[in-house]
């Protein structure tokens, strides 16, 4: 009896250790489905919940932030500069950056920027919207300097069934390169006038 008890203890220890949470989640990711026994459905459900939370957090992920400050000291320059920035974004040639991706881009109804929507063929199961990017213009309230502006590009996952990370990367990199006048990028209207009124302080982007 003692011998059998020892054998059962060893077997139990090995089995439990093989499927312990430390081993399965040591990489910070749920265990791959193909490597997990069907006996452990609870663990699979936990992994699905974790993935769902991660995906939820990235639905409206910030893809790019550009921090501007006014080049002049006239209070009226802020409105002029903001309107120039809005015009620049609205006239940016998104279609030229993504020639094979159907899309639309229109000024936001709240006047804060431009909404870019990726399109696909509409079906009975899916709408024609396949995600997009929101370009938002806002005051930089944390800077302490009146007139400082932020242009933020945020992922819009509405209707998106497949990730558009590659497409988003092309848009963001082309936008930044164009703003700096580099040949790899595209530009909107009145770039020179825009940069005569707004100074680029910092650029942060996902890629």
N, C-alpha and C positions, 0 to 999 in steps of 0.2 A: 504493500500500500504506500509506504514511504517513497519507494522508487517511482511508482506511478505518479504520485503527487509532484515529485520533482520534475518529471518529464512534462506534465501538464503546465507547471509553472513556467518552464523554459519556453514551451511553445507559445503560451499566452504572452510572455514578454516580447518574443520576437515579432509576433503578429501585431501587437499594439504598437511596438516601436516602429515597425515598417510603415504604419499609417498614422503616425503621430502628427499633430498640427505643425510642430516645429519643422519636421522634414518636408511636409507637403507645401508649406508656405514660406520656407526659408528664402526663396528667391523674391518674395514680395508679390507673387502672382499665384492665382488658383492653379491646382494641378491640372495638366492637360487631360481631357476627357478620355483619350485613347489609352492613357496610362493608369486609369483608375477603375477598379473593379465595380461592377454594377451593384455589389452589396453595399456600397457606400454612397447611396443616393443623397443622404443628408449632407455629406461633404460637397457633393456636386451642386446641390441647391445653394449652399453657402457660397461656393465659387461664383455661381450665376448672380447672386445678390451683389457680391463685390464688384463684378464686371459691370453690372447695371449701374451701381453707384459711380464708378469711374466714368462710364459713358455719359451719365447725367451731368457730371461736373464739367465735361468737355463740350457739351452741346453749345454753350455760348462762350467758348474760349476766346480770349483776346489774342489776335494774330499779330497785331502791330500797334505800336503807340509812337506818335511823333509829337515831341514837345516843342512848341514855338514860343518866342517872346517878341514883343513889338520892337521894331527897329527904331521907331520914332517915339516922341514923348507926348504927342498930341492925343488927347483922350478920344477924339473922333477917329483916330487911326484904327482903333480896335474894331469898329463896325465895318470900316472899309476892308480891313485885312480879313475879317471873318467872311465877308461876302466874296472876296477874291479866292479864299480857300475853298469855299463851297462851289464856286464856279469852276475852279481847277479840278476838283474831284468829279463834279458832274460832267465835265468835258473830257475826262480821262478816257482814252480809247480801250476800254476793257475788251471789246470784241477783237481788236487787233492782237491783244495778248493771248486770247483764247479763240482762235479762228474756227476751231471745230466744236466748240462748246456753245450751244444756243443759250442766250442770256438776255436779260433786260437790266437796265440801270436807270433809276428815276430818283429825283430829289425826294427826300422824306417829307411827309405832310407837316411834320412839326418844324421843318426848316433847319434841322440840326445836322443834316448830312445827306448821304445818298445810299439807297438800298440796291444792292446788286443781287439778282435772283438767277440761279442756274435753272435751265428749263430742260424738260424731257417730254417725250410723247405721252400724252394723257391716256390713261386706261381706266377701266371700271374700278380697279383696285387702288390706283395711284393718281394723284393730281399732277398737273404739269410743272409744279414747283419741286425742284430737287436741291433744296438748300440754297445757300448764298452767303454773301458777306455784307455786313452793315458798316458803313463808314460814318462815324459819329464825330461831330465837332462840339467841343464843350470848353468851358472856362476851366483853367487849372487853378482850382481854389486852394490847393495845398502850397502853391509857390509863394504866396504872399505878395506877388507883384500883379497889380491890375493890368489886364490886357494879355496875360499869358494864356495860351490856347493849347489844347490837346486834340489831335486827330487820332481816333482809335478805330481800328478795324476789328470787328467782332464776328465770329462764325455764327451764321443762322442755320440751324439744322432742320428747319421746317421741311417736312416731306422727304428728308434725305434718307435713303436706304443704303447707300454705299458711300464710304468716306470720300471726301473731295480734298484731302490734304495736299495732294500733288497740285491740283488746280489752284487751291488757295495760295500755295507757295509761289506759283508762277505770278499770280496777281500781285502779291505783296512785294516780291523782289523786283518786279518790273516797275511798280509804283515808286519804291524807294530809289532805285537807280535813276529813274526819270526825273525825280525831284532834285537829285544831285547833278543832273545833266550828263549822266553817263550813257554811253551808246547802247548798253544792254537793256535800257529801260525805255518806257514810253512816258510822254508828258501830256498834261492837260493844257488849257489855254492860259496865257498871260503868266507863265512861270517866272519870267524876269521881274515883272511888276510885283508879283506875290512875294518873292524873296527880297525885294527892296523894302517891303513893309513888315515882313516876318522873318525872324532869324531862327534857324533850326538849332535848338539847344541839345536835343538828344533823340535818338531813334532806338526803339526797342522792338524786336520782332522775333517770331518763332523760329525763323530759318536763318 
